[in-house]
Amino acid sequence: MAPREAYGRRLGERFGIEDAPVLVTKTLSKAELAVTHIKGDFWSPVRTSSIPAEDSYLIALQIRGCDHHELWFDGKAFGHAPYQAGATFFYDLTRDPIAEMREPFQSLMFYLPRTALYAFADEMDAPRVDELTCTPGATVDDITIRNLGFSLLTAFDHPDRVGRLFVDHVTLGIGIHIATTYAGIKHVSKPVKGGLPTWQEQRVKELMSANLDGEVPLRMLSNECGLSVGHFSRAFRASTGMAPHQWLLARRIDAAKALLRRGGKSLSEVALACGFADQSHFTRTFTKVTGVSPGAWRREVGGA
């Protein structure tokens, strides 16, 4: 198949959409995971064109409900059950899925190649699985996909406010959830007990501290330790009690507190120095974590 046919701009073109932003995650060594934001405000019917067949799935999280539509697989009509907001749908790209949307629609399309299923199985020391145990086109109410997927909307609406590390973490989490829930891949290796050696833990913390904007990829951190992404993430959590992106957020807040206590910088300068997109992003995040705004916190501790 031609590259990038099933996500990003080329997927958008099949829906008649010129602008289809995409997030691509390369955390797996032999497969890419991607999520495309598909949004159509058309009121006249729009029928998607065929996607060249490949050994991959599209998993659609419906952001906006769409009652009037129809589906075809392998040229045969499947039906027109309503797309409810928050519901998840699975499409096997070997079966030429075609959809006709007859009202405005919005969804997140997760691209999951079968090579990713193999990679997840290898990471978990489990037998490889080829198929997802779900009916193509059928509705699934999956709270995990819904919550994780909706958390990615900010990455599309305000990409400067969401770091690469967070996107990698969430996208990988969705992929693992699909592999374990719908492909039956189960982790059979021994759990990580000792965590990372001290030198590895210090090294990755140094890397994240030097990249407070969160643009350091999860794979770069795992490569520093000579580990797979999955093994690294489990070992890091065992060592620190939190996921890498959570540790990074805590480090940002600590760095901001140090600058606020020291004084001499405006809130906007502190925000940029600590990897936040702008002052409003900083204020929102700081208040959510600490329960008080940065300005109020600085006044409480006596910062200049």
N, C-alpha and C positions, 0 to 999 in steps of 0.2 A: 504494500500500500504506500501511497505518497505520504510523506511525513506531515504531521499536524492536521490531518483531515478531520479528526473527531474532536477537536477542541480549539478554542480561540477563534480567530477571524474566520477560518474556513468553516467551522461549525456554525458561526453566526450567519454566514452567507446562505447556508441551507435553510435558515429560518427567515431569510430576506432581511437580515439585520446587518448594517454596515459596521457598527461598533459593538463588538462582543469582547469585553475585557476578560483576561484569563490570568490565573495564578498557576504557575508550573513549579512543582516540587521535585527535586532530583535527589531525594534522600535515599532512594533505593539504588543499588549499584547497577542493576540491569533493567530498570524500568522507570518511566516518568509517571507521576500522578499529576493531574491537572483539574482545575475547576473553572468553568466558564460561566459568566453571568449573562444569561439570555433574557432580554426584555423587549417585548413587542407591544406597541400601543395601537396596533391595527384593529379596526372594527370590521373590515372586510376579510373574508377567509384567506388564510395563508397556509399553503401546503409545503412542507419541507421537501427538499430534494434528497435523493439517495446519498448515503455515505458509503464510500467504497468498503466492501466487507473486510473486516479484520477481527482477530481474536481478542476482542476487548468488549467491555461493557460501558454504557453510560448510565449513571444513576442520577435521576433528576429529583431534586428537592423543590417542591412547588412553593414559591414565595407568595404568589398571588393565585387565588382560586380561578379555575377556568372550567365552567360547566359545559360549554359547547365546543366539542372537538371530536375528532375521530382518529383511530389508529389502524395501521396496516402492518403486517409482518409477512415477509415473503410474498407480497402482492395480495394477501388475503386480509379482508376486513376483520379487525379484532373486536371492535365495539367502541362505545363512547361513554364509559363511566366517568363521572365528573372528577376533575382534578381539584381536590380540596387543598386549601392553603395549609402548608405544613406537612403534607403527605409526601411519600417517597415512591418513585417508580423506577423499575429496572428495564433496561433495553439492551438486548444482545446484538452487537453490531455484526454478527454473522447472519442475521435474519432480515437485513434490509428494513429497519424500522422507518415508517413514514407517518407523520402526524399532520393533521389539518386543524389549525386553530381558528376558531370563529369569533373570538373576542380577545381583548388585551390579555397578555400573559407575561409571567415573570418566573424564572426558575434558576437554580444553580445546577449546572450539569457537571457531575464528577466523572472524569475519565479514568477508568480502571482497566488496564490491559491484563490479559491472563498472565503475562510474565511477572506482573506485580503479585498475583496470587502465588506464583511459584516462589518469589522472593520472600514473601511473608512466611510461607511454609518452611523454607530453608532457615529463616531467622528463628523459627520456633522449634526447629528439629522435628518437624512433623511431616507426614507424607504429603506429597503434592496433590492438589485438587484442581480440576479443570473447569468445573461448572459451579455456578451459584444455584442454590436450592430455592429458587423463587420463580414465579410465573412471570414471564416478560409482559410488561404493561400493566400488571396487577398493582393495586394500591397497597402500600405498607405504611402503617403508622409507627414510625421508628423515632422515639424521642431522642436517642443519641445522635442520629444523623441530623435531626431537626435542630437541636440545640447547638451542636458543633457547626453545622452549616450556617445558621443564622449569625454565629459569632464571626464568620468570615465576611459578612456584608460590609462591615466597616473597612475591610481591606480593599474593597472595590470603591466605596463611596469616599473614603479618606485614606488613600494608600500611604500618605506620609505619616500617618498615625499608627501604623501597624508594621512591626518589624518582620524581617525574613524568618527569624527564629520562631515567632508565633505562628506564622503561616505554615511553616514546615511541620510544626508540632501538631496543629489541628488537622491538616490534610493527612498526615501520616496516621493520626488517631482514627480518622474516618475510614481510611483504607484498612487498618487493622480490624476495626469493628466489623466492617463488611466481610472481611476474610474469615473471622471467627464466628460470626453470626449466620452468614448466608452461604459460606463455603464449608463450614464445619471444621476449619483448621484449628487445632487445639495445641496450646503450648505444652510440650512434654519434657522440656529440658529442666534441669534443676534451677530454682530461682537464685538470683544474685543475692548473696548474703554480705559479703565483705565490702561491696562498693568499689569505688576507684582507688587505686594506690594514691598516696598523698601527692606525689609529683604530678600525676595526671589531673587530679582534682584542682591543684593549684594552677596548672597550665591552662585548663579550659576556663577557669575563673578569670585569669589574667586576660585571655582573649575576649571574653564577654565584657570585662570591665573596660577594655580598650575600644570596644564597639558598643557603647551604650544605646545606640540607635537600633540595635537588634538586627542589623543587616548581616551578621555573621551566620552562614547557613549551618544547620544542624549537622550536615555531613562533614563540614570542615572540623567541627568540634570532635566528632567521632573519629575522624581520620587522625587527629592529633594523638589519640589514645590507641590507635591501631585496632579499633573495635567496629563492629557493625553499628548502624544507627540504633537498632533496637536494644542491643546489649549495652551500648553506651547510655541510652536514656534510662534503662533500668538501674544501671550501676550508679549513675549520677543521682538518681532519686534515693537510692540506698545510702549514699554518702551524705546527702544534704537534706533529705526529707522533702524535696520539691523537684519539680520538673525544671529543665534548663531555662525556659522562658519565664517561669515564676521566680527563679533565683535572679534572673536579669532584672525583672521589675523591682524586686526588693533592693537590688544594688543601685538602681536608678534613684529610688526614694532615699536611700542612705546618702548617696552622693548629693542629692538635692538638699537634704537636711544639713549636711556639712557646709554647703555654700550659703544656705540661708542663715545658719548660725554665725558664719564668718562675716556676713554682710559685704557691702561694696558692690553687689550686682543686683540689677533689676530682676523682677520675676521672669521676664522674657529671656534675659541672658542666662538665668539659671536653667530655664526650660531647655534652651538649645544646648547648653553645656552638658546636660544630663540625658540627651538623646530623645527629648520630646519634640513633636512636630512644631508646636507653638505654645504660647502661654495658656491658651484655653485648654489645650490637650493636657498640659502639665497640671493645671488647676483641677481639672476633672479627675485625673488619675490620682493625684496626691490626696485629694479630699476623700475619694472612695477608699483608699488604703488606710489613711490615718484618721479619718473622721473630722478633719478640720482643714480649712483652706491653707495654702502655703503662706499667704500674708498673715493670717491669724496665728499660724504656728510660729512664724518668725517673731511676731510681737510677744508671744508667750515666752520664748526662750531668750528674748532680749537681743536679737540680731539687729544690726544697724539698718 
